[in-house]
Amino acid sequence: EKPTVEESQLQSAIRCVSLASGIILGLGVYGILQERIMSEPYGEEQFKTSVFLVFCNRVAAIVFAVAMVAVKGESYKASVPLWKYFAISLSNVAATWCQYEALKYVAFPVQMLGKSFKMMPVMIWGILISGQKYKAMDWLIAAGVTGGVTAFLLTGETKSKHSSKDSSVYGLLLLCCFLACDGFTSTFQEKLFKEHKTSKYNQMLYVNSSSSVVSFLTLMASGGLFQALGFIQRHPSIIFDASMLSASAVTGQFFIYSLVKEFGALVLAATMNMRQVLSILTSYVLYSHPITFLQILSLCMVFASLFYKSYLSYLKGKDKAPKSPGVVDKAIGKATPEEVTELKSAVDQQG
């Protein structure tokens, strides 16, 4: 006996909530551990080799991608010229390094909120690289997010708990570099995979493989590998933290791919917005960051803009969706270029 429409809708809703919860939980743990490793000391010593964490996360992602290519029966053969993967990897590793490194100087909520600031750089790169066009409402929403983030930075404390008083300026510069590199990575990657047909796990395998080579060469050239191994020898507890960091990043990637495949990029965007809110609130509770009333208002402005963007996308997708009685809608509408960019960036920048 086939399930009724109501039963199918309930099952679909339960699965959607389960996948979204997996993203929020996995990336929530990732955020907590990221802050623990980079901004809290082990004994009296702070971990400083950010690139080592990038390398560990990329290796974990390679293992996951190899397994998923086998499970899905995808091809292991590279369908994109390898030099293009390495070009993406250079900016990808640079963006992730800046993301980790910034936590030495600014609080995690600042770093997390700074990622919302990337809407404007991504749009600008989209115009320069792909000739994309955006509506006035897109620019207004981006301005709302950008204005909210700026107000947050100007109306309260931004530095990391264990950093010096003036170091937050350097942390903000690192976040600016992150935004520039991340915007270039996601936009160039979107253009690249429009030109070359490739499956998602094959793409994930080669991007992460290239990034692992870049990060390993960086470790060897800078002497960071031996610094990291020496730190591990003095503080073995970091092994568990780093392993869980990589595992939670890969878990987040799995749920991200599953959610967007079954329910569309719009649901992913709303989930990532909720994840940001919960991660910021969790950080304030766990690590006792100071916050002012104006910063709270700024947070409301940022996330109101983000959720309004998701609502507009929902209305657009609902208008385009075919009206067939008895059919259960899952993915609502086709992913917009901005949402595709957000998906690629969300997956690639979780480590």
URBEL-V919222 format. One record per residue. RES is the residue in three letters. PHI is phi as a letter, one per 40 degrees, with the letter a starting at -180 (* if undefined). PSI is psi in degrees with one decimal (* if undefined). Layout:
BEGIN
res=RES phi=PHI psi=PSI
res=RES phi=PHI psi=PSI
END
This chain:
BEGIN
res=GLU phi=* psi=126.0
res=LYS phi=c psi=143.8
res=PRO phi=c psi=149.4
res=THR phi=c psi=169.5
res=VAL phi=d psi=-42.3
res=GLU phi=c psi=-41.2
res=GLU phi=c psi=-40.8
res=SER phi=c psi=-40.8
res=GLN phi=c psi=-38.9
res=LEU phi=c psi=-45.2
res=GLN phi=c psi=-41.7
res=SER phi=c psi=-42.5
res=ALA phi=c psi=-41.5
res=ILE phi=c psi=-42.6
res=ARG phi=c psi=-40.3
res=CYS phi=c psi=-46.4
res=VAL phi=c psi=-38.2
res=SER phi=c psi=-45.4
res=LEU phi=c psi=-42.0
res=ALA phi=c psi=-39.8
res=SER phi=c psi=-36.1
res=GLY phi=c psi=-40.7
res=ILE phi=c psi=-49.9
res=ILE phi=c psi=-42.5
res=LEU phi=c psi=-49.1
res=GLY phi=c psi=-48.6
res=LEU phi=c psi=-22.5
res=GLY phi=c psi=-45.7
res=VAL phi=c psi=-40.6
res=TYR phi=d psi=-45.3
res=GLY phi=c psi=-42.7
res=ILE phi=c psi=-44.7
res=LEU phi=c psi=-35.1
res=GLN phi=d psi=-45.5
res=GLU phi=c psi=-38.9
res=ARG phi=d psi=-47.2
res=ILE phi=c psi=-43.7
res=MET phi=c psi=-22.6
res=SER phi=b psi=-11.0
res=GLU phi=b psi=133.2
res=PRO phi=c psi=151.9
res=TYR phi=c psi=108.6
res=GLY phi=g psi=-117.7
res=GLU phi=b psi=11.4
res=GLU phi=b psi=139.0
res=GLN phi=b psi=139.2
res=PHE phi=c psi=130.0
res=LYS phi=b psi=-10.2
res=THR phi=c psi=80.5
res=SER phi=c psi=-37.3
res=VAL phi=c psi=-28.3
res=PHE phi=c psi=-39.2
res=LEU phi=c psi=-39.0
res=VAL phi=d psi=-46.0
res=PHE phi=c psi=-45.8
res=CYS phi=c psi=-43.2
res=ASN phi=c psi=-38.2
res=ARG phi=c psi=-39.7
res=VAL phi=c psi=-44.0
res=ALA phi=c psi=-39.4
res=ALA phi=c psi=-34.4
res=ILE phi=c psi=-45.9
res=VAL phi=d psi=-44.6
res=PHE phi=c psi=-45.2
res=ALA phi=c psi=-41.4
res=VAL phi=d psi=-44.1
res=ALA phi=c psi=-42.9
res=MET phi=c psi=-33.7
res=VAL phi=c psi=-40.9
res=ALA phi=c psi=-45.9
res=VAL phi=c psi=-42.2
res=LYS phi=c psi=-7.8
res=GLY phi=g psi=26.5
res=GLU phi=c psi=167.2
res=SER phi=c psi=141.7
res=TYR phi=c psi=-8.8
res=LYS phi=c psi=136.9
res=ALA phi=c psi=124.8
res=SER phi=b psi=2.0
res=VAL phi=b psi=138.1
res=PRO phi=d psi=133.9
res=LEU phi=c psi=-32.7
res=TRP phi=c psi=-27.9
res=LYS phi=c psi=-36.4
res=TYR phi=c psi=-42.8
res=PHE phi=c psi=-33.9
res=ALA phi=c psi=-43.8
res=ILE phi=c psi=-41.2
res=SER phi=c psi=-34.8
res=LEU phi=d psi=-48.7
res=SER phi=c psi=-30.2
res=ASN phi=c psi=-48.2
res=VAL phi=c psi=-40.5
res=ALA phi=c psi=-42.1
res=ALA phi=c psi=-45.1
res=THR phi=c psi=-38.0
res=TRP phi=c psi=-45.2
res=CYS phi=c psi=-38.2
res=GLN phi=c psi=-47.4
res=TYR phi=c psi=-45.7
res=GLU phi=c psi=-34.1
res=ALA phi=c psi=-28.4
res=LEU phi=c psi=-14.3
res=LYS phi=c psi=-20.4
res=TYR phi=b psi=-25.7
res=VAL phi=b psi=155.9
res=ALA phi=c psi=152.9
res=PHE phi=d psi=-43.1
res=PRO phi=d psi=-34.5
res=VAL phi=c psi=-44.4
res=GLN phi=c psi=-45.1
res=MET phi=c psi=-44.1
res=LEU phi=c psi=-34.3
res=GLY phi=d psi=-27.4
res=LYS phi=c psi=-29.5
res=SER phi=c psi=-24.3
res=PHE phi=c psi=-15.7
res=LYS phi=c psi=-8.1
res=MET phi=d psi=-45.7
res=MET phi=c psi=-49.1
res=PRO phi=d psi=-39.7
res=VAL phi=c psi=-41.4
res=MET phi=c psi=-41.1
res=ILE phi=c psi=-44.8
res=TRP phi=c psi=-37.6
res=GLY phi=c psi=-38.6
res=ILE phi=c psi=-45.1
res=LEU phi=c psi=-40.8
res=ILE phi=c psi=-44.5
res=SER phi=b psi=-3.2
res=GLY phi=g psi=27.2
res=GLN phi=c psi=155.2
res=LYS phi=b psi=141.4
res=TYR phi=b psi=147.5
res=LYS phi=c psi=165.6
res=ALA phi=d psi=-36.7
res=MET phi=c psi=-36.1
res=ASP phi=c psi=-43.4
res=TRP phi=c psi=-35.2
res=LEU phi=c psi=-41.6
res=ILE phi=c psi=-44.3
res=ALA phi=c psi=-37.8
res=ALA phi=c psi=-38.0
res=GLY phi=c psi=-43.8
res=VAL phi=c psi=-48.3
res=THR phi=c psi=-43.4
res=GLY phi=c psi=-40.2
res=GLY phi=c psi=-42.7
res=VAL phi=c psi=-43.9
res=THR phi=c psi=-44.5
res=ALA phi=c psi=-39.5
res=PHE phi=c psi=-42.8
res=LEU phi=c psi=-28.7
res=LEU phi=c psi=-10.8
res=THR phi=b psi=13.9
res=GLY phi=a psi=-175.2
res=GLU phi=c psi=136.8
res=THR phi=b psi=-16.3
res=LYS phi=c psi=156.1
res=SER phi=c psi=151.1
res=LYS phi=d psi=-36.9
res=HIS phi=b psi=12.4
res=SER phi=c psi=166.6
res=SER phi=c psi=167.2
res=LYS phi=c psi=-40.0
res=ASP phi=c psi=-0.2
res=SER phi=c psi=-14.7
res=SER phi=c psi=-26.1
res=VAL phi=c psi=-43.5
res=TYR phi=c psi=-39.3
res=GLY phi=c psi=-40.4
res=LEU phi=c psi=-34.7
res=LEU phi=c psi=-39.5
res=LEU phi=c psi=-39.4
res=LEU phi=c psi=-36.9
res=CYS phi=c psi=-41.5
res=CYS phi=c psi=-40.1
res=PHE phi=d psi=-46.6
res=LEU phi=c psi=-42.0
res=ALA phi=c psi=-47.5
res=CYS phi=c psi=-41.3
res=ASP phi=c psi=-41.5
res=GLY phi=c psi=-41.6
res=PHE phi=c psi=-44.9
res=THR phi=d psi=-53.6
res=SER phi=c psi=-39.0
res=THR phi=c psi=-44.1
res=PHE phi=c psi=-36.4
res=GLN phi=c psi=-40.3
res=GLU phi=c psi=-44.0
res=LYS phi=c psi=-41.3
res=LEU phi=c psi=-45.1
res=PHE phi=c psi=-3.3
res=LYS phi=c psi=-31.5
res=GLU phi=c psi=-28.3
res=HIS phi=b psi=124.1
res=LYS phi=c psi=122.9
res=THR phi=a psi=146.8
res=SER phi=c psi=159.9
res=LYS phi=c psi=-39.6
res=TYR phi=c psi=-29.4
res=ASN phi=c psi=-44.4
res=GLN phi=c psi=-45.5
res=MET phi=c psi=-39.4
res=LEU phi=c psi=-48.7
res=TYR phi=c psi=-34.8
res=VAL phi=c psi=-45.5
res=ASN phi=c psi=-34.0
res=SER phi=c psi=-45.2
res=SER phi=c psi=-41.2
res=SER phi=c psi=-34.7
res=SER phi=c psi=-37.6
res=VAL phi=c psi=-45.8
res=VAL phi=c psi=-45.8
res=SER phi=c psi=-36.3
res=PHE phi=c psi=-42.9
res=LEU phi=c psi=-37.2
res=THR phi=c psi=-42.4
res=LEU phi=c psi=-44.8
res=MET phi=c psi=-42.2
res=ALA phi=c psi=-33.6
res=SER phi=c psi=-7.7
res=GLY phi=g psi=9.3
res=GLY phi=c psi=-26.4
res=LEU phi=c psi=-46.2
res=PHE phi=c psi=-32.2
res=GLN phi=c psi=-44.0
res=ALA phi=c psi=-43.5
res=LEU phi=c psi=-36.6
res=GLY phi=c psi=-40.3
res=PHE phi=c psi=-41.5
res=ILE phi=c psi=-39.3
res=GLN phi=c psi=-37.4
res=ARG phi=c psi=-29.6
res=HIS phi=b psi=77.8
res=PRO phi=d psi=-20.2
res=SER phi=c psi=-19.8
res=ILE phi=c psi=-21.1
res=ILE phi=c psi=-45.7
res=PHE phi=c psi=-44.5
res=ASP phi=c psi=-45.4
res=ALA phi=c psi=-38.2
res=SER phi=c psi=-43.9
res=MET phi=c psi=-33.2
res=LEU phi=c psi=-48.6
res=SER phi=c psi=-41.7
res=ALA phi=c psi=-41.6
res=SER phi=c psi=-33.5
res=ALA phi=c psi=-44.1
res=VAL phi=c psi=-40.1
res=THR phi=d psi=-43.2
res=GLY phi=c psi=-40.8
res=GLN phi=c psi=-42.7
res=PHE phi=c psi=-47.6
res=PHE phi=c psi=-33.7
res=ILE phi=c psi=-49.5
res=TYR phi=c psi=-41.4
res=SER phi=c psi=-42.9
res=LEU phi=c psi=-45.7
res=VAL phi=c psi=-30.1
res=LYS phi=c psi=-40.8
res=GLU phi=c psi=-30.3
res=PHE phi=b psi=-1.4
res=GLY phi=g psi=162.4
res=ALA phi=c psi=-25.8
res=LEU phi=c psi=-46.3
res=VAL phi=c psi=-37.7
res=LEU phi=c psi=-45.1
res=ALA phi=d psi=-44.2
res=ALA phi=c psi=-38.6
res=THR phi=c psi=-41.8
res=MET phi=c psi=-34.3
res=ASN phi=c psi=-45.9
res=MET phi=c psi=-38.1
res=ARG phi=c psi=-40.3
res=GLN phi=c psi=-45.6
res=VAL phi=d psi=-50.3
res=LEU phi=c psi=-37.5
res=SER phi=c psi=-40.7
res=ILE phi=c psi=-45.0
res=LEU phi=c psi=-40.8
res=THR phi=c psi=-41.0
res=SER phi=c psi=-41.7
res=TYR phi=c psi=-38.3
res=VAL phi=c psi=-47.6
res=LEU phi=c psi=-38.3
res=TYR phi=b psi=8.2
res=SER phi=f psi=48.4
res=HIS phi=c psi=139.3
res=PRO phi=c psi=147.3
res=ILE phi=a psi=140.9
res=THR phi=b psi=166.1
res=PHE phi=c psi=-39.0
res=LEU phi=c psi=-33.4
res=GLN phi=c psi=-36.9
res=ILE phi=c psi=-43.3
res=LEU phi=c psi=-38.6
res=SER phi=c psi=-40.7
res=LEU phi=d psi=-43.7
res=CYS phi=c psi=-39.6
res=MET phi=c psi=-44.1
res=VAL phi=c psi=-52.1
res=PHE phi=c psi=-25.0
res=ALA phi=c psi=-41.4
res=SER phi=c psi=-42.4
res=LEU phi=c psi=-44.7
res=PHE phi=c psi=-31.4
res=TYR phi=c psi=-37.9
res=LYS phi=c psi=-44.4
res=SER phi=c psi=-38.3
res=TYR phi=c psi=-42.4
res=LEU phi=c psi=-39.4
res=SER phi=c psi=-37.2
res=TYR phi=c psi=-45.6
res=LEU phi=c psi=-40.5
res=LYS phi=c psi=-44.7
res=GLY phi=c psi=-36.2
res=LYS phi=c psi=-38.1
res=ASP phi=c psi=-34.1
res=LYS phi=c psi=-20.5
res=ALA phi=c psi=139.0
res=PRO phi=c psi=138.4
res=LYS phi=c psi=83.8
res=SER phi=b psi=118.7
res=PRO phi=c psi=140.1
res=GLY phi=g psi=-2.2
res=VAL phi=c psi=130.1
res=VAL phi=c psi=119.9
res=ASP phi=c psi=136.6
res=LYS phi=b psi=-90.7
res=ALA phi=c psi=124.0
res=ILE phi=c psi=106.0
res=GLY phi=g psi=171.1
res=LYS phi=c psi=142.4
res=ALA phi=c psi=132.5
res=THR phi=c psi=163.6
res=PRO phi=d psi=-38.1
res=GLU phi=c psi=-39.0
res=GLU phi=c psi=-36.5
res=VAL phi=c psi=-43.5
res=THR phi=c psi=-42.1
res=GLU phi=c psi=-39.5
res=LEU phi=c psi=-51.1
res=LYS phi=d psi=-42.5
res=SER phi=c psi=-40.3
res=ALA phi=c psi=-40.1
res=VAL phi=c psi=-47.3
res=ASP phi=c psi=-29.1
res=GLN phi=c psi=14.9
res=GLN phi=c psi=37.3
res=GLY phi=i psi=*
END
